[in-house]
Amino acid sequence: MVETYLSLGSNLGDREGYLQYACRMIDKRIGVIMDKSSVYESSPWGFTSDNFFYNQVLCVSCNVEADELLHLVQQIEREAGRERLLAGYADRTLDIDILFYGDRVVTMPGLTIPHPHMTERRFVLEPLCELAPDFIHPVLKLPLHRLLEQCKDSLSVRKLNT
């Protein structure tokens, strides 16, 4: 079992419902959800949209290898109506990113862990720090709370009372 951190996001349709769906499918197919952050609402990052995101981070005791994990999260996204574009960011029903796979560094075609852009995204770091502020990033060798302090992202991120 590997302690894995996954980031969930949705900005189309029933945003909260898509996050709940992701949690059910992850618990059923990937491993036991050990902890989950609050839900946050955030501005779109990397593109323009009127639709704000709901974001959440999960800590999952994962029982599959990293490449299979990628396959499973993409399958859950597709089942939730996610359509991937060839390039760029866009509105989506469900996005699931693999942030950490234990303290392992994974580099293979289509998959890099730790997630290469997580430190640029406040909407990832805030819920992640809610769960594991002292977790040491295996590449940067800094605790997550320090990475959040250093994050230059100024887009809106607020915790919801859900």
N, C-alpha and C positions, 0 to 999 in steps of 0.2 A: 504494500500500500504506500502510495506517495501523496504527501500533503500538497495539494494543487490549488492554485488561486485562479479563479475564472472571473472575468468581467462581463456583465450582461448590460445590454443597452437596447432601447426601443424608442422610436419616435413616430410611429404610425399606428393608427387604430387604438385598440385597448392596450395601452402601454403596460399598465400594471398586470393585466391578464397575460401578456406575452412573457413578462418576467416570471410570473407564477408557473406558466407552462414550462419554461426553461428549467425551473427548479424541480418540477415533477419529473421531467424527462432525464435530467442529470442524475437525480437520486435513483431513478429506475435503471438507467443504462451505464452510468459511469462510476458511481460510488456514492458513499454516504456524505451528505452535506453536514459538515461539522459546525459551521458557523456561517452567518450571512450578515452583511452590513445593512444599515438602513437603506431606504430607497432615496436617491438624490435626483433632482431635476436639474438639467444642464443645457446650456446653449449648444447648438450644433458646432462641432469642431471640424475644421478643414473644408467646410462648404457652407453655403447660405441656404437657410430654410426657415420657415415660420414655425416649424414643429420642434418643440423642445424635447429633449430625451429624458427618459427615466433610466437611471443607472443603478447598478447594484454589484457588489463583489461577493463571491462565495468562496469559502474554504471547503474543499472536497477531499475526502480520503479516497483517492483514485486507485482503481484496480486494473487499469489498462495502460499500455505503453503510450508514449507521447504521440506517435504517428496515428495510432488507433484513436486516441483522444481527439486529435484534430478531425479525423473522419467522422466521429460521433457528434461533435459539436456542430460541424457543418451540416450533418444530416438533420439535427434538431432545428437548425436555422431554416433549412429548406422546408421542413414540415410545417414551420410557422409562417410560411409564405415569403421567406427572404429571397430576393432576386439579386444576384451579384452582378455588378457592372464589370466591364473589362478593366476600367481604370477610374480612379477618383473615388470620392465619398458621396453618398446619397442617403436620402431618407430610407429607413428600413423598419420592418416589423420586429426583427430580432437580430442582434449581433452578439456573438459570444467569442471573447478573446481569451486565449490562454496566457496568463500573466507569468506565473511561475509553475514549475513542475519540480517540487521539492527545491533543492538548491542546485539542481542540474542545469547545465548549459547545453542546449540542443540546437544544432544547426543542420537543417536538411532542406531540400527543395520544398518551398511553400510553408516552411515552419521554422521560426526562430524563437527560442525561449531562453531567457526572459524576453517578454514582448519588447521589441526594439523601440517603440514610441511611447511606452507607458509613462516615462519620466517627464514627457512634454505635456501630459494631459491631466489637468486638475480633476476632471470628472472620474478618472481612474484612481488617482492617488488619494483623494479624500476618503472614499469608501474603503479603499485598501488599508489606509492608516487607521481607520476605525477598528479593523480586525487585527492588524499586525504591525503596529507602529515601529516595533524594534526589529522586525525581520530584516536581515541583511541581504541586500541585492547581491547575488553571486558574481556579477561582473563588476559592478561599480564599487562594491565593498563598503557601501554606506547603508545605514538604517533607513527605512522608508520614510520616517518622519522628517529626516534631514532632506531627502529628495523632494518631499512636499514643500518644505521651507524654501528650497532652491528653485522650485518650478516657476517659470516665467509666464505660464498660461494665466491670462486675466479674465477669461470668459466666466460667465455666471455659473455657479454650482451651489445649490442649496439643498439641505436635508429636508425631506418631507416628513410630515407627521402621519405616517401610515401605520 
